[in-house]
Amino acid sequence: MSLRATFDISLGTPSGRLLEEIDATVWEQLLLATRMPRHPWLYSAFCTLEIDSPQSRVVVLRSVDRDQRVIRFFTDLRSPKIQNILENPKISWLLFDATSLIQVRLQGEATIASDRQMLDACWESVDAVSRRNYMGLQPPSSSCNLPSANLSPEFVVRVPTLEETEPAIENFAVVETVIHSMEWLYLKPSGHLRMSARYWPHHELTWLEP
Ligand SMILES: Cc1cc2nc3c(=O)[nH]c(=O)nc-3n(C[C@H](O)[C@H](O)[C@H](O)COP(=O)(O)O)c2cc1C
């Protein structure tokens, strides 16, 4: 079902419970995005601050914990976004669906996961093709003189075996973002709708003028 159809169903909820329903639907859809390869929010913009300059990039939503309001993605431990997070953990996400014209903005704080068991489980979930993303010979974002896949030449022409990918676990990082607030905007011909949710330090849901 499209995001538009899903939120249209939510909008049928009695007005006294409507804000809670939209908030719950946003989190259901975030969870669904990690399970449905074609979900419009699977690839979303993750934003950090580099000193005082905003930096955005697309990442893949990997897991969502609705109760804890945590979203995770995988990255290379050597990538600049890791340094951004260590220097300033404040982050935002931007999720958008061009078909439904629904935008969600999330704000919160990021940490680099250190739980070995969780990291190992996440690593196990990555297939050999994708593990190549962590096999860069140079740290990501290093400058180079020629177009480069940043891989050992043999892994450009063939997929490594799982065994060959194992050393790359050293470069594998899971970024965990705890979401403190959310804003939902739905562009509708009958009038746009907008609400916001605060989860921390207190819980508050409210309508906003679009
Ligand atoms: C469709 C798509 C999906 C991507 N997924 C990820 C991802 O899950 N993790 C990641 O670190 N980079 C991902 N990237 C690359 C990032 O957008 C970015 O270029 C890279 O991580 C370097 O970011 P940084 O220099 O800010 O650290 C993806 C890019 C695209 C176009």
PDBQT file of the ligand as one rigid body, heavy atoms in Angstrom, charges set to zero:
ROOT
HETATM    1  C1  LIG A 301      21.533   4.835  -2.624  1.00  0.00    +0.000 C 
HETATM    2  C2  LIG A 301      22.680   5.116  -1.689  1.00  0.00    +0.000 A 
HETATM    3  C3  LIG A 301      22.767   4.409  -0.505  1.00  0.00    +0.000 A 
HETATM    4  C4  LIG A 301      23.822   4.635   0.367  1.00  0.00    +0.000 A 
HETATM    5  N1  LIG A 301      23.888   3.952   1.549  1.00  0.00    +0.000 NA
HETATM    6  C5  LIG A 301      24.882   4.207   2.426  1.00  0.00    +0.000 A 
HETATM    7  C6  LIG A 301      24.903   3.570   3.701  1.00  0.00    +0.000 A 
HETATM    8  O1  LIG A 301      24.030   2.790   4.076  1.00  0.00    +0.000 OA
HETATM    9  N2  LIG A 301      25.944   3.858   4.528  1.00  0.00    +0.000 N 
HETATM   10  C7  LIG A 301      26.928   4.742   4.170  1.00  0.00    +0.000 A 
HETATM   11  O2  LIG A 301      27.833   4.960   4.961  1.00  0.00    +0.000 OA
HETATM   12  N3  LIG A 301      26.926   5.365   2.977  1.00  0.00    +0.000 NA
HETATM   13  C8  LIG A 301      25.924   5.131   2.102  1.00  0.00    +0.000 A 
HETATM   14  N4  LIG A 301      25.893   5.779   0.889  1.00  0.00    +0.000 N 
HETATM   15  C9  LIG A 301      26.985   6.718   0.558  1.00  0.00    +0.000 C 
HETATM   16  C10 LIG A 301      26.783   8.030   1.307  1.00  0.00    +0.000 C 
HETATM   17  O3  LIG A 301      25.707   8.755   0.711  1.00  0.00    +0.000 OA
HETATM   18  C11 LIG A 301      28.043   8.910   1.333  1.00  0.00    +0.000 C 
HETATM   19  O4  LIG A 301      28.427   9.259   0.026  1.00  0.00    +0.000 OA
HETATM   20  C12 LIG A 301      29.223   8.194   2.002  1.00  0.00    +0.000 C 
HETATM   21  O5  LIG A 301      28.806   7.436   3.115  1.00  0.00    +0.000 OA
HETATM   22  C13 LIG A 301      30.270   9.213   2.464  1.00  0.00    +0.000 C 
HETATM   23  O6  LIG A 301      29.695  10.051   3.436  1.00  0.00    +0.000 OA
HETATM   24  P1  LIG A 301      30.584  10.958   4.408  1.00  0.00    +0.000 P 
HETATM   25  O7  LIG A 301      31.750  11.452   3.558  1.00  0.00    +0.000 OA
HETATM   26  O8  LIG A 301      29.688  12.066   4.831  1.00  0.00    +0.000 OA
HETATM   27  O9  LIG A 301      31.028  10.105   5.554  1.00  0.00    +0.000 OA
HETATM   28  C14 LIG A 301      24.831   5.595   0.037  1.00  0.00    +0.000 A 
HETATM   29  C15 LIG A 301      24.699   6.331  -1.140  1.00  0.00    +0.000 A 
HETATM   30  C16 LIG A 301      23.657   6.089  -1.993  1.00  0.00    +0.000 A 
HETATM   31  C17 LIG A 301      23.556   6.912  -3.262  1.00  0.00    +0.000 C 
ENDROOT
TORSDOF 0
